[in-house]
Amino acid sequence: MSTPAMLDVFKTTGALLEGHFRLTSGRHSNTYFQCAKVLQYPEHLTAVCSEIARHFAGKNVETVISPAIGGIVVGTEVGRQLGVKTIFAERKDGVMTIRRGFSLEPDERVLVIEDVITTGGSVAEVIELIKHSGASLVGVGSVVDRSNGRVRLADDHFSVLSMEVINYTPEECPLCKDGVTIDAPGSRANKQS
Ligand code: ZN
């Protein structure tokens, strides 16, 4: 799927809204993004994940691992399409850990999948778990890279969409200066649905 076609899917599902929004941080932005809104539809989940699976096909991935919670849906579908074992890591007392009887073996070829990468913190913690286990990192795949390519977590780092996060303090917000009505993301999303 082309980037414009992919952007269109994100817009029509309400995952990507354009306007004037107050983010949970209190900053203002001209876009609101909620990846889960596109992934709730099976045809979109399949299409988005096939972009990632195609990139890593032929790279001998043995296991897919995702940081909970956001990465699990994408990781599971990418793993299903690649036909490989899929597990997830989760925080216990603030520390990323592999639980539930999951394990990584030395030299196991592991692909890390996340839904949205902004600073890459959770993925970096999962990569540390892979290194500690002696397993081998094949690469990192995500649906959206909100760092617009600035965050590089692996030699082979693939994202379906790259986009810049543009936000402002309320004082410096150009949309406020232009008198554009502001929405809280939830209320805007509800109006559209
Ligand atoms: Zn504003």
Boltz pocket constraint, residues with backbone or C-beta under 6 A from the ligand:
constraints:
  - pocket:
      binder: B
      contacts: [[A, 20], [A, 21], [A, 28], [A, 29], [A, 169], [A, 170], [A, 173], [A, 174], [A, 175], [A, 176], [A, 177], [A, 182]]
      max_distance: 6.0
